[in-house]
């Protein structure tokens, strides 16, 4: 089973333009993410897919491989699909450029989903972590996921889900991390399909897979999740990095 990692790295981001080229410690955010993924030694190849000269130069200065997007893309999955179209990969792992602290155990657990799926029934897998603080649960930048009893995704939302009508039972919320592992065929099929109604409403691309009837396994992790969507997130990431050193 050949596994490659692709890091979609778009320069313009609506909430924080140029965030991937912001400094985090002594390196840029995208350099941290790239080096972190490379250091896991889980992948046959690590590719950064970008539309940016600055990001391309940054990764190439580290000796990394860059795929320069030719087309305009609505979402990261489309950019990744373009970059792997002519590869012989079996599994493609999408690691967002703004997730600089993902660790080897979390990524390894994600890949185990496919190693244990002998009948090839699972189309994609992703990570989730518990959410406990009310401000984080209410924050629409945190995508929440609900799963069935076998941890297959049922739905994703920017709203707090589930809604606890009964207040005397323990409340459990999960945040979806922007990390996916795809069978290549599922990824290519996604890129050839149109945006679906619920995906369009929530602006969450993985909902399209569910609307298409794909099976998506969620893997619970205790990984420290600091996705950098806003300048405030960058401050949190810097504090986390300082505490690690």
C-alpha positions in Angstrom: 0.0 0.0 0.0 1.7 3.2 -1.2 0.8 6.2 1.0 1.7 9.8 0.1 1.0 13.0 2.0 -0.2 16.2 0.2 -0.2 19.6 2.0 -2.6 22.0 0.3 -1.1 25.5 0.8 -3.2 28.3 -0.6 -1.7 31.7 0.0 -4.9 33.7 0.2 -7.2 32.7 3.1 -10.4 34.7 3.8 -9.9 34.9 7.5 -6.1 35.4 7.7 -4.5 36.1 4.3 -0.9 35.0 4.0 -1.1 33.0 7.2 1.1 30.2 6.0 4.0 32.6 5.5 3.7 34.1 9.0 6.5 33.3 11.4 6.0 30.7 14.1 9.1 30.7 16.1 12.1 30.8 13.7 10.2 29.3 10.8 7.1 30.0 8.8 3.9 28.1 9.5 4.1 26.1 6.3 7.7 25.2 7.0 6.7 23.9 10.4 3.9 21.8 8.9 6.1 20.4 6.1 9.0 19.4 8.4 6.6 17.9 10.9 5.0 15.7 8.3 8.4 14.7 6.9 9.7 13.8 10.3 6.9 11.2 10.9 8.6 9.0 8.2 5.1 7.5 7.4 5.0 8.6 3.8 6.6 7.5 0.5 6.4 11.1 -0.6 5.4 14.5 0.8 4.1 17.1 -1.6 3.1 20.7 -1.0 0.4 21.7 -3.5 0.3 25.5 -3.8 -0.7 28.4 -6.1 1.9 30.7 -4.5 5.4 31.7 -5.6 6.4 32.5 -2.0 5.2 29.2 -0.7 6.9 27.3 -3.5 10.2 29.1 -2.9 9.9 28.4 0.9 9.4 24.6 0.5 12.0 24.3 -2.3 14.5 26.0 0.0 14.0 23.1 2.4 14.6 20.6 -0.4 10.9 19.8 -0.6 8.7 18.8 -3.5 6.1 21.3 -4.8 3.1 20.7 -7.1 2.1 24.0 -8.7 -1.7 24.1 -9.2 -2.7 24.9 -12.7 -6.5 25.2 -12.1 -8.5 27.4 -9.8 -10.0 25.3 -7.0 -13.0 25.7 -4.7 -11.5 23.5 -1.9 -8.4 21.7 -0.7 -9.6 18.3 -1.9 -9.7 19.5 -5.5 -6.2 20.8 -5.3 -5.0 17.5 -3.9 -6.8 15.5 -6.5 -5.1 17.5 -9.3 -1.7 16.9 -7.7 -2.1 13.1 -7.4 -4.0 12.4 -10.6 -1.0 10.8 -12.3 0.6 9.1 -9.3 0.4 5.4 -8.3 -0.6 6.2 -4.7 -3.2 3.9 -3.0 -3.8 6.2 0.0 -3.5 10.0 -0.1 -3.3 11.9 3.2 -4.4 15.5 3.2 -2.7 17.6 5.9 -3.7 21.2 6.0 -0.8 23.7 5.8 -2.1 25.5 8.9 -1.9 22.4 11.2 1.8 22.6 12.3 1.7 20.3 15.3 0.2 17.0 14.1 2.1 14.1 15.6 3.1 10.7 14.3 0.7 8.6 16.5 -2.3 10.4 15.2 -1.3 10.1 11.6 -0.3 6.4 12.1 -3.8 5.7 13.7 -5.4 7.2 10.6 -3.5 4.9 8.3 -4.3 1.9 10.4 -8.0 2.4 9.3 -7.0 1.2 5.8 -4.6 -1.5 6.9 -7.5 -3.0 8.8 -10.0 -2.6 6.0 -9.4 -5.8 4.1 -12.6 -5.5 2.1 -11.9 -1.8 1.1 -15.2 -0.6 2.3 -14.0 2.7 3.8 -13.5 5.5 1.4 -11.8 8.0 3.7 -10.8 8.6 7.3 -10.3 11.7 9.5 -9.4 12.8 13.0 -11.5 14.2 15.8 -10.8 15.4 19.3 -13.1 16.1 22.3 -14.3 19.6 22.8 -15.1 20.7 26.4 -14.8 24.5 26.6 -18.1 26.3 25.8 -16.5 29.1 23.8 -14.8 26.4 21.6 -18.0 24.5 21.2 -19.9 27.6 20.2 -17.2 28.8 17.8 -18.3 28.3 14.2 -14.6 28.1 13.1 -14.5 24.8 14.9 -16.3 22.2 12.8 -18.1 19.7 15.0 -18.8 16.0 14.0 -21.2 13.4 15.2 -20.6 9.7 14.7 -22.4 6.4 14.9 -21.5 3.6 17.4 -18.7 2.5 15.1 -17.2 6.0 14.7 -18.4 6.5 11.2 -19.3 10.1 10.5 -23.0 11.0 10.4 -22.7 14.8 10.0 -20.5 17.8 10.3 -21.6 21.3 11.3 -20.3 24.7 12.4 -23.2 24.7 14.9 -22.9 22.7 18.2 -24.1 19.2 17.5 -25.7 17.2 18.9 -28.3 19.5 20.6 -28.8 18.3 24.2 -32.5 18.7 24.9 -32.1 16.7 28.1 -29.7 18.6 30.3 -29.2 15.9 32.9 -27.0 13.7 30.7 -23.2 14.1 30.1 -22.6 16.3 27.1 -20.0 15.2 24.5 -18.8 17.2 21.5 -16.1 16.4 19.0 -14.1 18.8 16.9 -13.1 17.7 13.4 -9.4 18.2 12.6 -8.7 19.1 8.9 -6.7 15.9 8.2 -8.0 13.3 5.8 -6.8 10.0 4.4 -8.5 9.1 1.1 -8.5 6.1 -1.1 -7.3 7.7 -4.3 -10.5 6.7 -6.2 -12.7 8.4 -3.7 -10.7 11.6 -3.9 -10.7 11.6 -7.8 -14.5 11.0 -7.7 -15.0 13.9 -5.4 -13.0 16.3 -7.6 -15.2 15.4 -10.6 -18.5 16.0 -8.7 -20.5 19.2 -8.0 -20.8 20.9 -4.7 -23.8 19.4 -2.7 -26.5 21.4 -1.0 -25.5 20.8 2.6 -21.8 21.3 1.8 -22.8 24.6 0.2 -24.8 25.6 3.3 -22.1 24.8 5.9 -19.0 25.5 3.7 -17.6 22.1 4.9 -16.2 20.1 2.0 -16.3 16.7 3.7 -20.1 16.9 3.9 -20.1 16.2 0.1 -18.6 12.7 0.8 -21.5 11.9 3.2 -24.1 13.3 0.8 -22.6 11.0 -1.9 -23.0 8.0 0.4 -19.2 7.5 1.1 -18.1 5.8 4.3 -16.0 8.0 6.4 -14.3 6.6 9.5 -13.4 9.1 12.3 -10.4 8.4 14.6 -10.4 9.8 18.1 -7.1 11.4 19.1 -5.9 13.5 22.0 -3.6 15.4 19.7 -3.2 19.1 20.6 -5.2 20.8 17.8 -4.1 24.3 16.9 -5.2 25.0 13.4 -4.3 28.5 12.5 -7.4 30.2 11.1 -7.0 33.7 12.7 -4.2 35.9 14.1 -5.4 34.9 17.5 -4.8 31.2 16.6 -1.2 32.1 15.7 -0.6 33.6 19.1 -2.0 30.4 20.7 0.4 28.4 18.4 3.3 30.5 19.5 2.5 29.9 23.1 2.2 26.2 22.5 5.6 26.1 20.8 7.2 28.1 23.6 5.8 25.6 26.1 7.2 22.7 24.1 10.7 24.1 24.1 
